């Protein structure tokens, strides 16, 4: 499985390099208080990276943290139940 992940990572790295090499036109990104001069390839890669990071944070906040909290509560309830049952049998 690790070899598969390495191959997939190398393929995406190759696509990123290809995008950067083929898109060398200079562009100006006008932000709220500043302007950034860059190539269109760099702008594309950075916008894709920002989208991946924002999407990952949304999934983390909407799915992973609630499931982690639910699992932690279930673990605490499961750990407390056997000890109380053992005490009541004495």
C-alpha distances in whole Angstrom, upper triangle without the diagonal:
4,5,5,6,9,10,11,12,14,15,17,18,20,21,23,24,26,27,29,30,32,33,36,39,40,40,42,40,43,42,44,46,45,43,40,41,37,36,35,31,31,32,30,27,28,29,25,24,27,26,22,24,27,24,22,25,27,24,24,27,28,25,23,26,28,26,25,29,29,27,29,32,31,30,34,35,34,35,38,39,39,41,44,44,44,47,49,49,51
4,5,5,6,9,10,10,12,14,15,16,18,20,21,22,24,26,27,28,30,32,34,37,38,38,40,38,41,40,43,44,42,41,38,38,35,34,33,29,29,30,28,25,26,28,24,23,25,25,21,22,26,24,21,24,26,24,23,27,28,25,23,26,29,26,26,29,30,28,29,33,32,31,34,36,35,35,39,40,40,42,44,45,45,48,50,50,52
4,5,5,6,9,10,11,12,14,15,16,18,20,21,22,24,26,27,28,30,32,36,37,38,40,38,41,41,43,45,43,42,38,38,35,33,32,28,28,30,28,25,27,28,24,23,26,26,23,24,27,26,23,27,28,26,26,30,30,28,26,29,32,29,29,33,33,31,33,36,36,35,38,40,38,39,43,44,43,45,48,48,49,51,53,53,55
4,5,5,6,9,10,11,12,14,15,17,18,20,21,23,24,26,27,29,31,34,36,36,38,37,40,39,42,43,42,40,37,37,34,32,30,27,27,29,26,23,25,26,22,21,25,24,20,22,25,23,21,25,26,24,24,28,28,26,25,28,30,28,28,32,32,30,32,35,35,34,37,39,38,39,42,43,43,45,48,48,49,51,53,53,55
4,5,5,6,9,10,11,12,14,15,16,18,20,21,22,24,26,27,29,32,34,34,35,34,37,36,39,40,39,37,34,34,31,29,28,25,24,26,23,20,22,23,20,18,21,21,17,19,22,20,18,21,23,21,21,25,26,23,22,25,27,26,25,29,30,28,30,33,33,32,35,37,36,37,40,41,42,44,46,47,47,50,52,52,54
4,5,5,6,9,10,10,12,14,15,16,18,20,21,22,24,26,28,31,32,33,35,33,36,36,39,40,38,37,33,33,30,28,27,24,23,25,23,20,22,23,20,19,22,22,19,20,23,22,20,23,25,24,24,27,28,26,25,28,30,29,28,32,33,31,33,36,36,35,38,40,39,40,43,44,45,46,49,50,50,53,55,55,57
4,5,5,6,9,10,10,12,14,15,16,18,20,21,22,24,27,30,32,32,34,33,37,36,39,41,39,37,34,33,30,28,26,23,23,25,22,20,22,23,20,19,23,22,19,21,25,23,22,25,27,25,26,29,30,28,27,30,32,31,31,34,35,33,35,39,38,38,41,43,42,43,46,47,47,49,52,52,53,55,57,58,59
4,5,5,6,9,10,11,12,14,15,17,18,20,21,23,25,28,30,30,32,31,34,34,36,38,36,35,32,31,28,26,24,21,21,23,20,17,19,20,17,16,20,19,16,18,21,20,18,22,23,22,23,26,26,25,24,27,30,28,28,32,33,31,33,37,36,36,39,41,40,41,44,45,46,48,50,51,52,54,56,56,59
4,5,5,6,9,10,10,12,14,15,16,18,20,21,23,26,28,28,30,28,32,31,34,35,34,32,29,29,25,23,22,19,19,20,18,15,17,18,15,14,17,17,14,16,20,18,17,20,22,21,22,25,26,25,23,26,29,28,28,31,33,31,33,36,36,36,39,41,40,41,44,45,46,48,50,51,52,54,56,57,59
4,5,5,6,9,10,10,12,14,15,16,18,20,22,25,27,28,30,29,32,32,35,37,34,32,29,28,25,23,22,18,18,21,18,15,18,20,17,16,20,20,17,19,22,22,21,24,26,25,25,29,30,28,27,30,33,32,32,35,36,35,37,40,40,39,42,44,44,44,48,49,50,51,54,54,55,58,59,60,62
4,5,5,6,9,10,10,12,14,15,16,18,21,24,26,27,29,28,32,32,35,37,34,32,29,28,24,22,21,17,18,20,17,15,18,19,16,16,19,19,17,19,22,21,21,24,26,24,25,29,29,28,28,31,33,32,32,36,37,36,38,41,41,40,43,45,45,46,49,50,51,53,55,56,56,59,61,61,63
4,5,5,6,9,10,10,12,14,15,16,19,22,23,24,26,25,28,28,31,33,31,29,26,25,22,20,18,14,15,17,14,11,14,15,12,12,16,15,13,16,19,18,17,21,22,21,23,26,27,26,25,28,31,30,30,34,35,34,36,39,39,39,42,44,43,44,47,49,50,51,54,54,55,58,59,60,62
4,5,5,6,9,10,11,12,14,15,17,21,22,23,25,24,27,28,31,32,30,28,24,24,20,18,17,13,13,16,14,11,13,15,13,12,16,16,15,17,20,19,19,22,24,23,24,27,29,28,27,30,33,32,32,35,37,36,37,40,41,41,43,45,45,46,49,50,51,53,55,56,57,59,61,62,64
4,5,5,6,9,10,10,12,14,16,20,22,23,25,25,29,29,33,34,31,29,25,24,20,18,17,13,14,17,14,12,15,17,15,15,19,19,17,20,23,22,22,25,27,26,28,31,32,31,30,33,36,35,35,38,40,39,41,44,44,44,47,49,48,49,52,54,54,56,58,59,60,62,64,65,67
4,5,5,6,9,10,11,12,15,18,20,21,23,23,26,27,30,32,30,27,24,23,19,16,15,11,13,15,12,10,14,15,12,13,17,17,15,18,21,20,21,24,25,25,26,29,30,29,29,32,35,34,35,38,39,39,40,43,44,44,46,48,48,49,52,53,54,56,58,59,60,62,64,65,67
4,5,5,6,9,10,11,13,16,17,18,20,20,23,24,27,29,26,24,21,20,16,14,12,9,9,11,9,7,10,12,10,11,14,15,14,16,19,19,19,22,24,24,25,28,29,29,28,31,34,33,34,37,38,38,39,42,43,43,45,48,48,49,51,53,54,56,58,59,60,62,64,65,67
4,5,5,6,9,10,12,15,17,18,21,21,25,25,29,30,27,24,21,19,16,13,13,9,10,13,11,9,12,15,13,14,17,18,17,19,22,22,23,25,27,27,28,31,32,32,32,34,37,37,37,40,42,41,42,45,46,46,48,51,51,51,54,56,57,58,61,62,63,65,67,68,69
4,5,5,6,8,11,14,16,18,21,21,25,26,30,31,28,26,22,20,17,13,12,9,11,14,12,11,14,16,14,16,19,19,19,21,24,24,24,27,29,29,30,33,34,34,34,36,39,39,39,42,43,43,45,47,48,48,51,53,53,54,56,58,59,61,63,64,65,67,69,70,72
4,6,5,6,9,12,14,15,18,18,22,23,27,28,25,22,19,18,14,11,9,6,8,10,8,8,11,13,11,13,16,16,17,19,21,21,23,25,26,27,29,31,32,32,32,35,37,37,38,41,42,42,44,46,47,47,50,52,52,53,56,57,58,60,62,63,64,66,68,69,71
4,6,5,7,10,12,13,16,16,20,22,25,26,23,20,17,15,11,8,8,4,6,9,8,8,11,13,12,13,16,17,18,20,22,23,23,26,27,28,29,32,33,33,33,35,38,38,39,41,43,43,44,47,48,48,50,53,53,54,56,58,59,61,63,64,65,67,69,70,72
4,6,6,10,12,15,18,19,23,25,28,29,26,23,19,17,13,10,10,7,9,12,12,11,14,16,16,17,20,21,21,23,26,26,27,29,31,32,33,35,36,37,37,39,42,42,42,45,47,46,48,51,51,51,54,56,56,57,60,61,62,64,66,67,68,70,72,73,75
4,6,9,12,14,18,19,23,25,28,29,26,23,20,17,14,10,9,7,11,13,11,12,15,17,16,18,21,21,22,24,26,26,28,30,31,32,34,36,37,37,38,40,42,43,43,46,47,47,49,52,52,53,55,57,57,58,61,63,64,65,67,68,70,72,73,75,77
4,6,9,10,14,15,19,21,25,26,23,19,17,14,11,7,6,5,8,10,9,10,13,14,15,17,19,19,21,23,24,25,27,29,30,31,33,34,35,36,37,39,41,42,42,45,46,47,48,51,52,52,54,56,57,58,60,62,63,65,67,68,69,71,73,74,76
4,6,9,13,14,18,20,24,25,22,18,15,12,9,5,6,6,8,10,11,12,14,16,17,18,20,21,23,24,26,27,29,30,32,33,35,36,38,39,39,41,43,44,44,47,49,49,50,53,54,54,56,58,59,60,62,64,65,67,69,70,71,73,75,76,78
4,6,10,13,16,19,23,23,20,16,14,11,8,5,6,8,10,11,12,14,15,16,18,20,21,22,24,26,27,28,30,31,32,34,36,37,38,40,40,42,44,45,46,48,50,50,51,54,55,56,58,60,60,61,64,65,67,68,70,72,73,75,76,78,80
4,7,10,13,16,20,20,17,13,10,7,6,4,6,9,10,10,12,14,15,16,18,20,20,22,24,25,26,28,30,31,32,34,35,36,38,39,40,41,44,45,45,47,49,50,51,53,55,55,57,59,60,61,63,65,67,68,70,71,73,74,76,78,79
4,7,10,13,16,17,14,10,8,6,6,6,6,10,10,8,11,14,14,14,17,18,18,20,22,23,24,26,28,29,30,32,33,34,35,37,38,39,42,43,43,45,47,48,49,51,53,54,55,57,58,59,61,63,65,66,68,69,71,72,74,76,78
4,6,9,13,13,10,6,6,5,6,8,9,12,12,10,13,15,14,14,17,19,18,20,23,23,23,25,28,28,29,32,33,33,35,37,37,38,41,42,43,44,47,48,48,50,52,53,54,57,58,59,60,63,65,66,67,69,70,71,73,75,77
4,6,10,11,8,6,5,6,8,10,10,13,11,8,11,14,12,12,15,16,15,17,20,20,20,22,24,25,25,28,29,30,31,33,34,35,37,39,39,41,43,44,45,47,49,50,51,53,54,55,57,59,61,62,63,65,67,68,70,72,73
4,7,8,6,5,7,9,11,13,13,16,15,12,15,17,15,14,18,19,17,19,22,22,21,24,26,25,26,29,30,30,32,34,35,35,38,40,40,41,44,45,46,47,50,50,51,54,55,56,57,60,62,63,64,66,68,68,70,72,74
4,6,5,6,8,11,13,16,15,18,16,13,16,17,14,14,17,18,15,17,20,20,19,22,24,23,24,27,28,27,29,32,33,33,35,37,37,38,41,42,43,44,47,47,48,50,52,53,54,57,59,60,61,63,65,65,67,69,71
4,6,8,11,14,17,19,19,22,19,16,19,21,18,16,20,20,17,19,22,21,20,23,25,24,24,28,28,28,29,32,33,33,35,37,38,38,41,43,43,44,47,48,48,50,52,53,54,56,59,59,60,63,64,65,66,69,70
4,7,10,14,17,20,20,23,20,18,21,22,19,19,22,22,19,22,25,23,22,26,27,26,27,30,31,30,32,35,35,35,37,40,39,40,43,44,44,46,49,49,50,52,54,54,56,58,60,61,62,64,66,66,68,70,72
4,7,10,13,16,17,20,17,15,19,20,17,17,21,21,19,21,24,23,22,26,27,26,27,31,31,31,33,36,36,36,38,40,40,41,44,45,45,47,50,50,51,53,55,55,57,59,61,62,63,65,67,68,69,72,73
4,7,10,13,14,17,15,13,16,18,15,16,19,20,18,21,23,23,22,25,27,27,28,31,32,32,34,36,36,37,39,41,41,42,45,46,46,48,51,51,52,55,56,57,58,61,63,63,65,67,68,69,71,73,75
4,6,10,11,14,11,10,14,15,13,14,17,17,16,19,21,21,21,24,26,26,27,30,31,31,33,35,35,36,39,40,40,42,44,45,45,48,50,50,51,54,55,56,57,60,62,62,64,66,67,68,70,72,74
4,7,10,12,10,10,13,15,13,15,18,18,18,21,23,23,24,26,28,28,30,32,33,34,35,37,38,38,41,43,43,44,47,48,48,50,52,53,54,56,58,58,60,62,64,65,66,68,70,71,73,75,76
4,7,8,7,7,10,11,11,13,15,16,16,19,21,21,22,24,26,27,28,30,31,32,34,36,36,37,40,41,41,43,45,46,46,49,51,51,52,55,56,56,59,61,62,63,65,67,68,69,71,73,75
4,5,5,6,9,10,11,12,15,16,17,19,20,21,23,24,26,27,29,30,32,33,35,36,36,38,40,41,41,44,46,46,47,50,51,51,53,56,56,57,59,61,63,64,66,67,69,70,72,74,75
4,5,5,6,9,10,10,12,14,15,16,18,20,21,22,24,26,27,28,30,31,33,34,34,36,38,39,40,42,44,45,46,48,50,50,52,54,55,56,58,60,62,63,64,66,67,69,71,72,74
4,5,5,6,9,10,11,12,14,15,17,18,20,21,23,24,26,27,29,30,32,32,33,35,37,38,38,41,43,43,44,47,48,48,50,52,53,54,56,58,59,61,63,64,65,67,69,70,72
4,5,5,6,8,10,10,12,14,15,16,18,20,21,22,24,26,27,28,30,31,31,33,35,36,36,39,41,41,42,45,46,46,48,50,51,52,54,56,58,59,61,62,63,65,67,68,70
4,6,5,6,9,10,10,12,14,15,16,18,20,21,22,24,25,27,28,30,30,31,34,35,35,37,40,40,41,44,45,46,47,50,50,51,53,55,57,58,60,61,63,64,66,68,70
4,6,5,6,9,10,11,12,14,15,16,18,20,21,23,24,26,27,28,28,30,33,34,34,36,38,39,40,42,44,44,46,48,49,50,52,54,56,57,59,60,62,63,65,66,68
4,6,5,6,9,10,11,12,14,15,16,18,20,21,22,24,26,26,26,28,31,32,32,34,36,37,38,40,42,42,44,46,47,48,50,52,53,55,56,58,59,61,63,64,66
4,5,5,6,9,10,10,12,14,15,16,18,20,21,22,24,25,25,27,29,30,30,33,35,35,36,39,40,41,42,45,45,46,48,50,52,53,55,57,58,59,61,63,65
4,5,5,6,9,10,10,12,14,15,16,18,20,21,22,24,24,26,28,29,30,32,34,35,36,38,39,40,42,44,45,46,48,50,52,53,54,56,58,59,61,62,64
4,5,5,6,9,10,10,12,14,15,16,18,20,21,22,22,24,27,27,28,30,32,33,34,36,38,38,40,42,43,44,46,48,50,51,53,54,56,57,59,60,62
4,5,5,6,9,10,11,12,14,15,16,18,20,21,21,22,25,26,26,28,30,31,32,34,36,36,38,40,41,42,44,46,47,49,50,52,53,55,57,58,60
4,5,5,6,8,10,11,12,14,15,16,18,20,20,21,24,25,25,27,29,30,31,33,35,35,37,39,40,41,43,45,47,48,50,51,53,54,56,58,59
4,5,5,6,8,10,10,12,14,15,16,18,18,20,22,23,24,26,28,29,30,32,34,34,36,38,39,40,42,44,46,47,49,50,52,53,55,57,59
4,6,5,6,9,10,10,12,14,15,16,16,18,21,21,22,24,26,26,28,30,31,32,34,36,37,38,40,42,43,45,46,48,49,51,52,54,56
4,5,5,6,9,10,10,12,14,15,15,16,19,20,20,22,24,25,26,28,30,30,32,34,35,36,38,40,42,43,45,46,48,49,51,53,54
4,5,5,6,9,10,11,12,14,14,15,18,19,20,22,24,25,26,28,29,30,32,34,35,36,38,40,42,43,44,46,48,49,50,52,54
4,5,5,6,9,10,10,12,13,14,16,17,19,21,22,23,25,27,28,29,31,32,33,35,37,38,40,42,43,44,46,48,49,51,53
4,5,5,6,9,10,10,10,12,15,15,16,18,20,20,22,24,25,26,28,30,31,32,34,36,38,39,41,42,44,45,47,48,50
4,5,5,6,8,10,10,10,13,15,15,17,19,20,21,23,24,25,27,29,30,31,33,35,37,38,39,41,43,44,45,47,49
4,5,5,6,8,9,10,12,14,15,16,18,20,21,22,24,25,27,28,30,31,33,34,37,38,39,41,43,44,45,47,49
4,5,5,5,7,9,10,11,13,15,16,17,19,21,22,23,25,26,27,29,31,32,34,36,37,38,40,42,43,45,47
4,6,6,5,6,9,10,10,12,14,15,16,18,20,21,22,24,25,26,28,30,32,33,35,36,38,39,41,43,45
4,6,6,6,8,10,11,11,13,15,16,17,19,21,22,24,25,27,28,30,32,33,34,36,38,39,40,42,44
4,6,7,7,9,11,12,13,15,16,17,19,21,22,23,25,27,28,29,32,33,34,36,38,39,40,42,44
4,6,6,6,9,10,11,12,14,16,17,18,20,21,22,24,26,27,29,31,32,33,35,37,38,40,42
4,6,5,6,9,10,10,12,14,15,16,18,20,21,22,24,26,28,29,31,32,34,35,37,38,40
4,5,5,6,9,10,10,12,14,15,16,18,20,21,23,24,27,28,29,31,32,34,35,37,39
4,5,5,6,9,10,11,12,14,15,16,18,20,21,23,25,27,27,29,31,32,33,35,37
4,5,5,6,9,10,10,12,14,15,16,18,20,21,23,25,26,27,29,31,32,34,36
4,5,5,6,9,10,10,12,14,15,16,18,20,22,23,25,26,28,29,31,33,35
4,5,5,6,9,10,11,12,14,15,17,18,21,22,23,25,27,28,29,31,33
4,5,5,6,9,10,11,12,14,15,16,19,21,21,23,25,26,27,29,31
4,5,5,6,9,10,10,12,14,15,17,19,20,21,23,25,26,28,30
4,5,5,6,9,10,11,12,14,16,17,19,21,22,23,25,27,29
4,5,5,6,9,10,11,12,15,16,17,19,21,22,23,25,27
4,5,5,6,8,10,11,13,15,16,17,19,20,21,23,25
4,5,5,6,9,10,12,13,15,16,17,19,21,22,24
4,5,5,6,9,11,11,13,15,16,17,19,21,23
4,5,5,6,9,10,11,12,15,16,17,19,21
4,6,5,7,9,10,11,13,15,16,18,20
4,6,6,7,9,11,12,13,15,17,18
4,6,6,6,9,10,11,13,15,17
4,6,5,6,9,10,11,13,15
4,5,5,6,9,10,11,13
4,5,5,6,9,10,11
4,5,5,6,9,10
4,5,5,6,9
4,6,5,7
4,6,6
4,5
4
